[in-house]
């Protein structure tokens, strides 16, 4: 497993470098073929390379990605290494170790009938070209297992917040800020009113919400104006929204689209909207219970679960009504950070758990 993990990590696969993603797909395809006994379909959409293995009529989807957030050249500063039971390198935790566990788990099974494996190349940048592929398979399946890295301590991810992204475009009217500011319509002032209103939306959405699992509405990038002596004629406010439920996502979407201007003469246009639906706990409850029984049977101890704010492609499958269990990949930490790492001793046990889950669902 370590040899396979090194093979994937030393082939850098920065999402924005489509040639690098294509090279990574070659390596992943070859490794998967060795373990699964079959070559994948190579699906290139808008230049992004995805891989799919299908065995019979799909009943279970195993989902992962081979792109990473690490720019090409990161191996020079974050080299592959294994020391004191810890493996390090760009993308080792998110999520190349998950792919290795996936291939070894399936390679240990006597039959892969009913299994579909989809390894995408653009998860880290929003899955724009892979979403349709994911949803096409998930509609046919009784379960989806996502090989994203685990939460703290190896916890499986039984809930993920849904995500929405907006850009509020404010149009005002330019004027000289010293000679006749009263003839202008200040888009920056209107943007300030909108930011305060967005904070109020979050407070209203969280009425009665439990601590740690709340809706967040966060203005992020704010731009306004063109010169220091000119009333801003235009401003933009980017907004990141995370929601624990579909009801909350729909409520926030309606509230943002209903926002009105406060500054006379200013106009507000709302762009964007929901991206990933939430993975709600109801979608994972049965699969998590079954995983817990299998873990006990395999001598792996008691499994823990976590609800997390970050989204994954599992949000798409859960949003379609396909039962989804996430976080089945590596145990470790430091995703996207300098201390990204994987606990080597957990690689094989997690692969055994995944193999047992696939057998449970497909038999």
N, C-alpha and C positions, 0 to 999 in steps of 0.2 A: 504493500500500500504506500509506503514511503517513496519507493522508486517511482510509482505512478504519480504521486503528488508532486515530486520534484519535476517530473516531465511536464506537468501542466503549469507549475508556477514559473519555471524558467522560460516559458513561452508567453511573453507579455501580451496583454489583450485589452489595452485601453479602449473604452467604448468609442471614443471620438476618432480613433485611427482604424478605419474600416479594413485596411490591408492587414493590420495586426490582428484584428478580429478574424479575418479569413484564415490567417496562418494558424491562429489558435484553434479554429474549427477543424483544421486538418489534423492537429495533434489530438484533440478530443475525439474526433471520429475514429482515428486509428486505435486509440486506447479502448474506446467503447467496443469496436469491432473485435479486439482481442478477447474481451471478456464476454461479450454477448453472442459472438459467433455470427454476426451479421453487420454489414455496413449500413450506415444511416442514409436517409434522404438528406440531401444538402439543399436547403431552401434559402435562396438569396433574394431579399426583398429590399428595394431601395439601397442596395449595396451592403446590407447587413446580413451576415451569415448565421443561419440557424440549422440545427440538426434534429432529425426525428427518426426514431426507431419504432416500428409498429409490428406487433406480433399477434396475428389473429384479429379478432374484433375487440377493440379496446374496452376494458372494464375498469382499469385503474391507470391514472396518469401520474408519472413521475416527472417532476418539473424542476429544472435548474437553469442556470445561466453561466456562460463562460467569459463574459466581458467583466472588466474591473474598472475601478475609478482611478487606478494608478497610471500616470503618464509613462510613455515609453522612456526607458532609461532608469526607472525606479529600482531595478535590480542592482544598479551601481551603489545606491545608498541603502537599500534594504535587501541584501542578498539572501538567497535561499540558505537556510541553515537548520540543523537539528542539534540541540544541545539540552541536556538535562530533561529529556522527555518533552521538549517543546519545539515545534516546527514553526519557522518564520519565513516570511517572504511576501511580496505584494500579491494580494488576492488569495492567500493561503486559507484564510478563515471565511472570506466572503467572495466566492464560495467554492473554490477549487477542491478543497477537501470533501465537500459535499458530493461533488461529481465522482471522486474516487470511491467514496462509500457506496454511492449508487451503483457503479459498475461492479464492484466486488460483491455487493448484496445480490444483484441479479445474476451474476456469474455463478453464484453458489446454488441457484435453484434448478431443479430438474426440468422445469418447463417455464417458458415465458409467455405462454398463450394468454391473451387478454391484457398484455402490458403495452403501454405506449410510453416512450421516453422522449421528452422534448427538452432540448438544451438550447436556450436562446442567446442571442448576441447583443441585446440592447436593454436589458433589464435596468441597468444602472442609470439609464437616461430616459426612462419612462415607458419602455416597451411599445413604442409607437408602431413598429413594424411587426412585432410578434404577437400583439394582443389577439388579433383575429385567429392566428394559429392556435393559441392557447384555448380560446373559447370554443373553437371548432371541436377539439378533442374532448374538452371538459363536458360538453353537452352530452356526450355519449357514455360518460363514465360514472361509476358508482362511488368513486373516491379519487381524491388527488392528494399525493404526498409531495410536499415541497422540501427540497434539500437545501434550503437556506440555512445558515448557521443558527445554532441554538441561542436562547437567551442566557442570562447569567446562570452559571452553575449547570448548564446543560438542559435547562428547562425547554420543553416544547412550547411553541407559540400557538396558543389556542384562540387568540383574538388579535387582530391588527386594526388600527384605525384606518378609516377611509381617507382619501386625500382629494382635495379640490385646489385648483390654482386659478387665480383671477388677476386681471390687470384692469384697474379703473383708470380710464382716460378722461381727463378733465380739459375742456376747451373753454378758454376765456377770451380776453381781447388785450392785445399789447397796447402800451402807451408809455410815454416818457415818464419815468418814475419821479423826476424832479419837477418837470414843467407842468404836467397835467395828469397826475396819477388817477384823478377822479374820472378820467375818460376811459380808463382801462377796466378790465374785469380780471381780477387776480386769481389765476388758476392755482397758484401755490396756496393761497389762503383757503380756497375750496378744498384742496387736497388735505390740508390740516384738519378741516371739519370732518372729512371722510374718515381720516385715521382715528379721530376720537369716536366717531360713530361705530367704527369697526370694533373698537374695544368694548363698547356697550353691547354689541351683538354677542360677543363671547360671554359676557356676564349673563345676559338673558338666556342664552342657550344652555348654560350650566345650572340653571335653577333646579335644585334637587339632585344634581349629578353627584356620583360618589367621587371621593378624592382619588387622584391619580388616574382617573379615566374620564377626562373631561374634554369637551370640544375646545379647540384652540383656533383663534382667528388672529393671524399675525401679519401685520404689514411688514414687508421686507425691504424691497428696493423702492426708493422714492426719488423721483426726478422732477425738476421744474425749472423753467426759465432758460433764457438764452444769453442774457447780459446783465451786468450788475446795475445798470441804469434803466432797465426796462421792466415794466409790469409783465409778469409771466403770462403768456398767452396759452400755454399748455403745461400740463403736469401729468405724471403717471404714478400710480401706487400699485405695486405688486403685493398680492396677498396669498399667504399660505394657510390653508384650512385643514385641520385634522379632526375627524369625527368618529365617535365610537359606534354609531348606529346609522342605518340608512335614513331613519326618521330625522335625525339631527342633520345629516347631509342635505336632505331636501329642504329642511327649514332654513338652514344657513344660505343655501342657494337662492331661495325665494327672497330672503331678507336682503341679500346683497344686490340682487337684481332690482329690488324695490327702493334702493337708496336714492334720495332726491338731493338736488343741489341746495346749498344754503346761501351762497353768495349770489345776489341778483345778476342775471345774465350769464352765469356759468352753466355749462352743460356737461353731464356725466354719461359716459358710455362704459358699459360693463362687458369685458371680454373674458373668455375662458369659462370654467365651470368644473364640475366633478370629473376626476380622472379615474381613481380607483375606488370602488365601493368598499365598505368595511368588511373585514372577515369577522363576523360576529361569533360569540362563543357557541351558539346553538349549532353552527356549521361544523364545529370540531368536536363537540362533546362526545358523541358515540365513538369516533375514531380514537380519541384520547383515552377513553375508558378501555377500549380493546387493546391499545398499545400498552396500557398499564398492566393488564393481565398477562400479556405476552412478555413484558419485561420481567415480571415476577417469575414466570415459568422459565425464562432464560437465565435467571440468577443475576439480573442486572440491577436489582434494587427497585425502589419506588421512584416513579417518574414524577417530576414537578412540571407545572405549567406557568405560563406568563402571558399577560396581555401587553402588547407593545405599541408604541406610537408610529413606528416606521411601517411602510407598506411594502408589499412584495407582489409577485405575480399570482400568489395564492389569493389575493383579494379579488382578482378577476374570476377565478374558478368558484370561489365561495359566493360571489355576487350572482352567479348563474344558478345557484342552488345545488352545486356539486359539493358534497361533504369534503372538507379540506383540513388537513393537519400539516402544520408548518413547523419549521425549526428542527427538522430531522437530520440536519447536516452536522457540521463540526461542533465540537465543544472547545471553547477557547475564548477569545475576546479581541478587542481592538479593531473592529471593522473600520476600514477607511483611515486608520490612524497609524502612527509610527510603531505602536506596540502590537500590531496585528499578529496573532499567533494561534496555534492549534495544539491541543493536548493530545500527544501521539497515542497514549494508552487508550483513548476513547474511540479511535478510528474503527477498530474491529468490532467492539460491542455495538456501536451505532449501526454498523453495516448488518450485523446479525438481527438487530431489532427491525430494520427496514425489510430484510428478507422475510422475516416472520409475518410482518404486516401485509406484504404483497401476497404471500401465500394465503393468508387469512381472507383477503378480499377476493382473490381470483379463483379460489377452489370451488 
